[in-house]
């Protein structure tokens, strides 16, 4: 199952509040690109559907359709500083062929 870090949950909560979308869940809709890599740029706030897979963390809810389960299994969604001043959501996902585990 997908895991959402505390940092990502805080940022999702902030974005929901800033957009006046606190009653909605963050919906993920990943897809596989032609080279096999997984792309995550299709996400936004949406109503929860009956068959959605739901992840709750720090008062927020992240949802995705069951058809995306194989792409998100064991992935971690985080919010990090990529370069100085550049913050972004990232996905650490062992299902992605370009995945490199972080070094301790």
N, CA, C and O of each residue as an XYZ file, in Angstrom:
416
protein
N       0.838     -1.180      0.000
C       0.000      0.000      0.000
C       0.885      1.246      0.000
O       1.966      1.257      0.589
N       0.416      2.270     -0.656
C       1.100      3.563     -0.688
C       1.250      4.122      0.721
O       0.347      4.003      1.549
N       2.397      4.732      0.982
C       2.607      5.427      2.259
C       2.774      6.911      1.945
O       3.360      7.275      0.926
N       2.256      7.758      2.824
C       2.362      9.210      2.695
C       3.139      9.706      3.904
O       2.738      9.462      5.042
N       4.246     10.399      3.669
C       5.039     10.902      4.782
C       4.307     12.056      5.466
O       3.396     12.658      4.898
N       4.721     12.345      6.685
C       4.145     13.476      7.421
C       4.359     14.778      6.661
O       3.462     15.619      6.609
N       5.544     14.954      6.069
C       5.823     16.188      5.302
C       4.859     16.342      4.134
O       4.354     17.436      3.882
N       4.603     15.243      3.418
C       3.669     15.300      2.293
C       2.256     15.594      2.785
O       1.534     16.379      2.170
N       1.861     14.969      3.885
C       0.523     15.201      4.433
C       0.326     16.655      4.828
O      -0.737     17.225      4.585
N       1.336     17.259      5.432
C       1.251     18.671      5.817
C       1.076     19.536      4.577
O       0.266     20.464      4.587
N       1.815     19.254      3.513
C       1.720     20.056      2.287
C       0.376     19.850      1.593
O      -0.197     20.804      1.067
N      -0.127     18.635      1.586
C      -1.448     18.368      1.004
C      -2.511     19.147      1.769
O      -3.392     19.764      1.172
N      -2.420     19.112      3.084
C      -3.364     19.850      3.932
C      -3.307     21.347      3.649
O      -4.343     22.004      3.553
N      -2.110     21.877      3.516
C      -1.933     23.305      3.217
C      -2.534     23.642      1.857
O      -3.227     24.651      1.728
N      -2.284     22.823      0.849
C      -2.826     23.069     -0.492
C      -4.352     23.002     -0.483
O      -5.014     23.796     -1.151
N      -4.907     22.060      0.268
C      -6.363     21.953      0.366
C      -6.951     23.199      1.018
O      -7.970     23.725      0.570
N      -6.302     23.662      2.070
C      -6.780     24.861      2.763
C      -6.659     26.083      1.855
O      -7.598     26.872      1.745
N      -5.504     26.240      1.205
C      -5.281     27.390      0.313
C      -6.282     27.410     -0.842
O      -6.682     28.482     -1.297
N      -6.685     26.240     -1.315
C      -7.623     26.156     -2.426
C      -9.067     25.985     -1.991
O      -9.949     25.770     -2.822
N      -9.315     26.081     -0.663
C     -10.646     25.895     -0.092
C     -11.242     24.552     -0.528
O     -12.391     24.469     -0.962
N     -10.415     23.497     -0.397
C     -10.825     22.158     -0.805
C     -10.682     21.162      0.345
O     -10.447     19.977      0.107
N     -10.818     21.623      1.576
C     -10.594     20.768      2.741
C     -11.529     19.564      2.800
O     -11.201     18.559      3.431
N     -12.679     19.654      2.157
C     -13.645     18.542      2.197
C     -13.344     17.463      1.160
O     -14.020     16.435      1.122
N     -12.337     17.689      0.322
C     -12.019     16.745     -0.744
C     -10.737     15.977     -0.426
O      -9.928     16.410      0.394
N     -10.567     14.853     -1.075
C      -9.351     14.044     -0.944
C      -8.408     14.381     -2.096
O      -8.838     14.881     -3.135
N      -7.130     14.105     -1.903
C      -6.174     14.239     -3.000
C      -6.229     12.954     -3.819
O      -5.951     11.869     -3.307
N      -6.587     13.082     -5.083
C      -6.674     11.916     -5.970
C      -5.389     11.787     -6.785
O      -4.933     12.746     -7.408
N      -4.814     10.584     -6.770
C      -3.650     10.258     -7.584
C      -4.106      9.438     -8.785
O      -4.970      8.570     -8.657
N      -3.534      9.709     -9.934
C      -3.853      8.957    -11.154
C      -2.559      8.745    -11.940
O      -2.372      9.346    -12.997
N      -1.665      7.893    -11.430
C      -0.393      7.675    -12.117
C      -0.606      6.929    -13.433
O      -1.634      6.285    -13.643
N       0.380      7.032    -14.303
C       0.314      6.270    -15.542
C       1.720      5.862    -15.946
O       2.709      6.460    -15.522
N       1.782      4.839    -16.767
C       3.059      4.330    -17.249
C       3.365      4.969    -18.597
O       2.561      4.913    -19.527
N       4.541      5.574    -18.682
C       4.986      6.190    -19.934
C       5.499      5.105    -20.878
O       5.671      3.954    -20.475
N       5.738      5.472    -22.119
C       6.166      4.494    -23.131
C       7.482      3.803    -22.767
O       7.728      2.675    -23.195
N       8.334      4.478    -21.975
C       9.607      3.858    -21.573
C       9.479      3.006    -20.314
O      10.475      2.473    -19.824
N       8.253      2.871    -19.783
C       8.014      2.051    -18.602
C       8.047      2.811    -17.292
O       7.651      2.276    -16.257
N       8.513      4.051    -17.321
C       8.559      4.867    -16.102
C       7.148      5.261    -15.677
O       6.242      5.356    -16.506
N       6.975      5.486    -14.401
C       5.676      5.887    -13.873
C       5.658      7.402    -13.700
O       6.579      7.980    -13.123
N       4.615      8.031    -14.198
C       4.442      9.481    -14.109
C       3.340      9.788    -13.095
O       2.328      9.089    -13.046
N       3.536     10.828    -12.291
C       2.620     11.130    -11.188
C       1.997     12.516    -11.289
O       1.395     12.967    -10.315
N       2.110     13.209    -12.407
C       1.672     14.598    -12.466
C       0.158     14.767    -12.570
O      -0.331     15.897    -12.589
N      -0.578     13.690    -12.637
C      -2.038     13.784    -12.656
C      -2.562     13.565    -11.240
O      -2.879     12.444    -10.842
N      -2.643     14.650    -10.498
C      -3.234     14.571     -9.171
C      -3.939     15.882     -8.872
O      -3.534     16.950     -9.331
N      -4.996     15.772     -8.096
C      -5.768     16.950     -7.727
C      -6.832     16.572     -6.720
O      -7.021     15.392     -6.423
N      -7.518     17.550     -6.203
C      -8.529     17.298     -5.182
C      -9.826     16.861     -5.839
O     -10.231     17.398     -6.870
N     -10.483     15.860     -5.214
C     -11.658     15.241     -5.813
C     -12.497     14.600     -4.713
O     -12.028     14.403     -3.592
N     -13.737     14.278     -5.049
C     -14.596     13.528     -4.136
C     -14.134     12.076     -4.082
O     -13.584     11.546     -5.048
N     -14.366     11.453     -2.945
C     -14.036     10.040     -2.768
C     -15.136      9.203     -3.406
O     -16.322      9.485     -3.237
N     -14.731      8.172     -4.143
C     -15.681      7.249     -4.763
C     -15.738      5.977     -3.925
O     -14.791      5.658     -3.206
N     -16.837      5.261     -4.018
C     -17.050      4.082     -3.187
C     -15.943      3.038     -3.314
O     -15.575      2.407     -2.323
N     -15.410      2.851     -4.518
C     -14.415      1.794     -4.713
C     -12.964      2.283     -4.594
O     -12.032      1.514     -4.827
N     -12.773      3.552     -4.235
C     -11.418      4.093     -4.109
C     -10.620      3.393     -3.010
O     -11.167      2.956     -1.998
N      -9.333      3.303     -3.238
C      -8.406      2.905     -2.182
C      -8.066      4.189     -1.437
O      -7.730      5.200     -2.054
N      -8.154      4.147     -0.104
C      -7.986      5.350      0.712
C      -6.789      5.216      1.646
O      -6.591      4.185      2.288
N      -6.002      6.279      1.706
C      -4.868      6.363      2.616
C      -5.105      7.599      3.482
O      -5.259      8.701      2.956
N      -5.135      7.427      4.785
C      -5.307      8.561      5.693
C      -4.020      8.798      6.451
O      -3.377      7.859      6.920
N      -3.648     10.069      6.569
C      -2.412     10.435      7.263
C      -2.518     11.874      7.725
O      -2.801     12.766      6.925
N      -2.296     12.105      8.996
C      -2.258     13.471      9.525
C      -3.501     14.283      9.154
O      -3.404     15.478      8.873
N      -4.671     13.631      9.155
C      -5.905     14.353      8.887
C      -6.229     14.584      7.425
O      -7.203     15.272      7.119
N      -5.447     14.035      6.516
C      -5.744     14.175      5.088
C      -6.062     12.794      4.525
O      -5.738     11.768      5.121
N      -6.696     12.799      3.380
C      -7.005     11.542      2.719
C      -6.471     11.590      1.292
O      -6.693     12.558      0.565
N      -5.771     10.539      0.906
C      -5.279     10.371     -0.454
C      -6.026      9.166     -1.014
O      -6.135      8.132     -0.355
N      -6.540      9.307     -2.234
C      -7.307      8.226     -2.841
C      -6.810      7.941     -4.249
O      -6.214      8.792     -4.909
N      -7.073      6.720     -4.687
C      -6.803      6.356     -6.083
C      -7.671      5.162     -6.444
O      -8.096      4.396     -5.579
N      -7.924      5.022     -7.725
C      -8.741      3.918     -8.220
C      -7.995      2.597     -8.053
O      -6.767      2.565     -8.133
N      -8.726      1.510     -7.822
C      -8.080      0.195     -7.684
C      -7.209     -0.174     -8.889
O      -6.263     -0.949     -8.744
N      -7.506      0.360    -10.062
C      -6.712      0.040    -11.253
C      -5.273      0.558    -11.145
O      -4.404      0.124    -11.902
N      -5.015      1.478    -10.214
C      -3.661      2.012    -10.035
C      -2.896      1.314     -8.914
O      -1.750      1.663     -8.632
N      -3.519      0.338     -8.279
C      -2.892     -0.340     -7.135
C      -1.526     -0.911     -7.500
O      -0.580     -0.767     -6.727
N      -1.401     -1.550     -8.653
C      -0.117     -2.165     -9.015
C       0.976     -1.120     -9.244
O       2.155     -1.418     -9.058
N       0.606      0.098     -9.642
C       1.614      1.143     -9.837
C       2.050      1.784     -8.522
O       3.163      2.301     -8.428
N       1.195      1.756     -7.515
C       1.482      2.457     -6.257
C       1.830      1.533     -5.094
O       2.155      2.005     -4.005
N       1.764      0.235     -5.314
C       2.067     -0.711     -4.239
C       3.476     -0.482     -3.701
O       4.447     -0.500     -4.458
N       3.583     -0.268     -2.396
C       4.850     -0.069     -1.675
C       5.556      1.244     -2.010
O       6.713      1.426     -1.629
N       4.895      2.157     -2.706
C       5.486      3.471     -3.002
C       5.350      4.380     -1.788
O       4.492      4.170     -0.931
N       6.205      5.388     -1.729
C       6.163      6.391     -0.667
C       6.049      7.760     -1.332
O       6.849      8.108     -2.201
N       5.055      8.522     -0.917
C       4.883      9.894     -1.392
C       5.485     10.818     -0.342
O       5.126     10.750      0.834
N       6.404     11.683     -0.772
C       7.076     12.592      0.151
C       7.058     13.996     -0.444
O       6.718     14.174     -1.614
N       7.419     14.979      0.352
C       7.524     16.369     -0.097
C       8.894     16.845      0.357
O       9.158     16.947      1.555
N       9.767     17.138     -0.607
C      11.164     17.428     -0.284
C      11.675     18.628     -1.071
O      11.059     19.079     -2.037
N      12.810     19.121     -0.628
C      13.506     20.184     -1.346
C      14.463     19.513     -2.325
O      15.451     18.900     -1.921
N      14.162     19.636     -3.611
C      14.976     19.013     -4.664
C      16.304     19.757     -4.786
O      17.377     19.156     -4.733
N      16.210     21.051     -4.948
C      17.357     21.951     -4.967
C      16.991     23.127     -4.078
O      15.830     23.266     -3.693
N      17.928     23.951     -3.753
C      17.673     25.081     -2.861
C      16.452     25.871     -3.332
O      16.439     26.421     -4.433
N      15.433     25.916     -2.481
C      14.225     26.671     -2.774
C      13.231     25.981     -3.689
O      12.173     26.542     -3.970
N      13.537     24.787     -4.159
C      12.644     24.059     -5.069
C      12.040     22.856     -4.342
O      12.666     21.802     -4.228
N      10.811     23.038     -3.856
C      10.101     21.990     -3.129
C       9.150     21.266     -4.063
O       8.539     21.884     -4.935
N       9.022     19.950     -3.882
C       8.184     19.171     -4.782
C       7.765     17.860     -4.124
O       8.454     17.332     -3.252
N       6.615     17.348     -4.566
C       6.237     15.993     -4.185
C       7.111     15.036     -4.987
O       7.373     15.256     -6.169
N       7.550     13.988     -4.336
C       8.284     12.928     -5.024
C       7.660     11.590     -4.646
O       6.989     11.470     -3.621
N       7.889     10.609     -5.472
C       7.417      9.255     -5.208
C       8.612      8.323     -5.248
O       9.301      8.226     -6.263
N       8.850      7.651     -4.159
C       9.883      6.610     -4.090
C       9.146      5.303     -4.348
O       8.404      4.813     -3.496
N       9.363      4.750     -5.532
C       8.517      3.648     -5.953
C       9.331      2.501     -6.546
O       9.902      2.631     -7.629
N       9.382      1.375     -5.830
C      10.128      0.227     -6.334
C       9.519     -0.398     -7.593
O      10.146     -1.256     -8.214
N       8.305      0.020     -7.977
C       7.672     -0.489     -9.202
C       8.154      0.242    -10.448
O       7.900     -0.203    -11.567
N       8.840      1.349    -10.263
C       9.340      2.139    -11.386
C      10.695      1.572    -11.809
O      11.563      1.381    -10.957
N      10.901      1.296    -13.102
C      12.158      0.692    -13.535
C      13.382      1.586    -13.281
O      14.505      1.081    -13.262
N      13.195      2.889    -13.088
C      14.317      3.799    -12.807
C      14.499      4.072    -11.320
O      15.304      4.923    -10.941
N      13.766      3.365    -10.481
C      13.839      3.574     -9.034
C      15.234      3.219     -8.496
O      15.783      2.158     -8.792
N      15.772      4.119     -7.720
C      17.029      3.866     -7.006
C      16.744      4.130     -5.541
O      16.393      5.254     -5.183
N      16.883      3.124     -4.675
C      16.597      3.345     -3.267
C      17.491      4.429     -2.682
O      18.668      4.522     -3.032
N      16.936      5.253     -1.787
C      17.765      6.306     -1.176
C      18.864      5.689     -0.327
O      18.694      4.630      0.277
N      19.997      6.384     -0.299
C      21.101      5.925      0.545
C      20.920      6.521      1.933
O      20.524      7.677      2.078
N      21.207      5.736      2.931
C      21.068      6.194      4.321
C      22.120      7.212      4.686
O      22.144      7.697      5.817
